[in-house]
Amino acid sequence: MLLAGCDEAISINELFDRFGHKCFKTKKALDIKDRKSWAIDHILPSRYLYPLTVSNAALLSKEANDNKSDRWPSEFYKNNELIELAKLTGADLKLLSS
């Protein structure tokens, strides 16, 4: 099941606010001005043609994003992280957990 639509414009400021200016995975503080230290992750991988949308975007450190790569969310995040991610983004928890 693919998400409808194309990539959305993502507000960097809103993304940082939503994730408390921290990497979702490591909880490490991120500097919005240090663009090389963070990444906007496709929660559901673009490899499977999921577009970047507000509900499919997570703020990760560069290292965490590199570690996640094209893995499905349930292969990278713990169950409690999947629940928190669904609450923060509005993503479908069943899909994230599958």
Secondary structure, 3 states (H helix, E strand, C coil): CCCCCCCCCCCHHHHHHHCCCECCCCCCECCCCCHHHEEEEECCCHHHCCCCCHHHEEEEEHHHHHHHCCCCHHHHCCHHHHHHHHHHHCCCHHHHHC
